[in-house]
């Protein structure tokens, strides 16, 4: 049975403003996340693009920005593990991804929470959850490298 949520934590040796920029500037987000986005993030608006990892360029990404509380919370909805270009995922309920930032002695504590897997269709739920569980582990490492290199 799949859990409804994935939660990851990391302490980054970078100030809040730096981490916030890495999360909310669509070009910086794309650099560490491995996606080329077509437009800046804007509250209430979708941001679209495609993955840039070798062999995954066919995978389209669409995220709708639902919250932007400066240097505190950035959140979007998307369709998890939506890999098949022949499938229209728009009828599915998306999951919610939240990035929570908090200053600490080292710099910034980042918590990523993705919820809503219980709404993913049963035939894709387990694989989507497992893929995102592993994916968020890698993405936390990616954002750490990204903010420490600038």
PLY file of the C-alpha trace (Angstrom):
ply
format ascii 1.0
element vertex 150
property float x
property float y
property float z
element edge 149
property int vertex1
property int vertex2
end_header
0.00 0.00 0.00
1.31 3.43 -0.97
1.48 6.29 1.48
-0.30 9.51 0.58
2.80 11.68 0.99
6.55 11.97 0.56
8.57 14.19 2.86
12.28 15.07 2.58
14.45 17.39 4.67
17.86 18.93 4.10
19.96 21.60 5.76
21.56 23.82 3.13
24.61 25.99 3.71
23.03 28.89 1.88
20.93 31.85 3.01
17.14 31.88 2.63
17.28 34.37 -0.25
19.64 32.11 -2.21
17.52 29.00 -1.71
14.34 30.93 -2.50
15.83 32.09 -5.80
16.89 28.52 -6.68
13.32 27.35 -6.13
11.31 30.18 -7.67
13.37 31.47 -10.57
12.22 29.20 -13.39
15.66 29.13 -15.05
17.47 28.25 -11.82
14.81 25.69 -10.93
15.35 24.12 -14.32
19.10 23.90 -13.82
18.97 21.79 -10.69
15.69 19.99 -11.43
16.64 18.98 -14.97
13.84 20.72 -16.85
13.63 23.52 -19.38
10.65 25.70 -18.51
9.02 28.00 -21.05
7.87 30.76 -18.74
8.54 32.24 -15.30
6.62 30.97 -12.31
3.52 33.08 -11.61
0.92 32.50 -8.94
-2.16 30.76 -10.32
-0.51 30.09 -13.67
0.84 26.92 -15.23
4.51 26.69 -16.11
5.30 24.22 -18.88
8.43 22.67 -20.30
10.24 19.42 -20.86
12.82 17.34 -19.05
16.43 17.78 -20.13
17.99 14.53 -18.87
19.38 12.37 -21.65
16.70 9.99 -22.86
13.91 11.86 -21.08
13.57 14.90 -23.33
10.16 13.66 -24.53
8.71 14.03 -21.03
6.62 17.15 -20.72
6.20 18.92 -17.41
3.39 21.21 -16.35
3.19 22.68 -12.88
0.60 25.18 -11.67
1.90 27.56 -9.02
-0.51 27.68 -6.07
1.46 29.50 -3.33
4.43 31.84 -3.21
5.16 33.23 0.25
8.59 34.86 -0.11
11.42 32.93 1.51
8.91 30.74 3.36
6.75 28.60 1.05
6.66 27.76 -2.66
4.03 25.29 -3.85
2.72 23.87 -7.10
0.48 21.09 -8.34
1.42 18.62 -11.05
0.64 15.18 -12.36
3.17 12.74 -10.90
5.02 10.32 -13.11
3.15 11.55 -16.19
5.58 10.00 -18.66
3.52 8.67 -21.56
3.09 11.36 -24.24
0.08 9.45 -25.61
-1.85 9.76 -22.32
-3.90 12.82 -21.35
-3.36 13.20 -17.60
-5.43 16.39 -17.30
-8.47 14.52 -15.96
-6.50 13.23 -12.98
-6.25 15.03 -9.66
-2.70 16.41 -9.37
-0.44 16.07 -6.36
0.70 19.09 -4.36
4.42 19.83 -3.95
5.40 22.23 -1.16
8.86 23.64 -0.47
9.05 24.97 3.10
12.07 27.15 3.98
13.29 28.10 7.43
16.48 29.87 8.48
18.81 27.90 10.74
22.35 28.25 12.09
23.87 26.68 8.95
21.76 28.63 6.45
18.40 27.19 5.41
16.38 24.15 6.35
14.41 22.94 3.33
11.48 20.57 3.64
9.80 19.17 0.55
6.38 17.61 0.93
4.42 16.01 -1.90
0.88 14.93 -1.04
-2.14 13.55 -2.85
-0.94 10.17 -4.05
-4.18 8.64 -2.80
-5.89 10.46 -5.68
-3.56 9.07 -8.36
-5.35 6.34 -10.36
-4.77 2.94 -8.78
-3.00 1.49 -11.82
-0.26 4.19 -11.58
-0.23 5.00 -7.87
2.50 2.67 -6.60
4.95 3.32 -9.42
4.37 7.08 -9.24
4.96 7.06 -5.49
8.13 4.94 -5.72
9.52 7.04 -8.57
8.88 10.30 -6.73
10.25 8.93 -3.44
13.54 8.22 -5.21
13.31 11.35 -7.32
12.96 13.71 -4.36
15.99 12.13 -2.71
18.02 12.95 -5.82
16.48 16.41 -6.22
17.44 17.37 -2.66
21.04 16.53 -3.53
20.72 18.52 -6.75
19.42 21.64 -5.05
22.15 21.34 -2.42
24.84 21.27 -5.12
23.17 24.11 -6.97
22.95 26.55 -4.07
26.47 25.74 -2.86
27.99 26.47 -6.30
26.80 30.07 -6.49
0 1
1 2
2 3
3 4
4 5
5 6
6 7
7 8
8 9
9 10
10 11
11 12
12 13
13 14
14 15
15 16
16 17
17 18
18 19
19 20
20 21
21 22
22 23
23 24
24 25
25 26
26 27
27 28
28 29
29 30
30 31
31 32
32 33
33 34
34 35
35 36
36 37
37 38
38 39
39 40
40 41
41 42
42 43
43 44
44 45
45 46
46 47
47 48
48 49
49 50
50 51
51 52
52 53
53 54
54 55
55 56
56 57
57 58
58 59
59 60
60 61
61 62
62 63
63 64
64 65
65 66
66 67
67 68
68 69
69 70
70 71
71 72
72 73
73 74
74 75
75 76
76 77
77 78
78 79
79 80
80 81
81 82
82 83
83 84
84 85
85 86
86 87
87 88
88 89
89 90
90 91
91 92
92 93
93 94
94 95
95 96
96 97
97 98
98 99
99 100
100 101
101 102
102 103
103 104
104 105
105 106
106 107
107 108
108 109
109 110
110 111
111 112
112 113
113 114
114 115
115 116
116 117
117 118
118 119
119 120
120 121
121 122
122 123
123 124
124 125
125 126
126 127
127 128
128 129
129 130
130 131
131 132
132 133
133 134
134 135
135 136
136 137
137 138
138 139
139 140
140 141
141 142
142 143
143 144
144 145
145 146
146 147
147 148
148 149
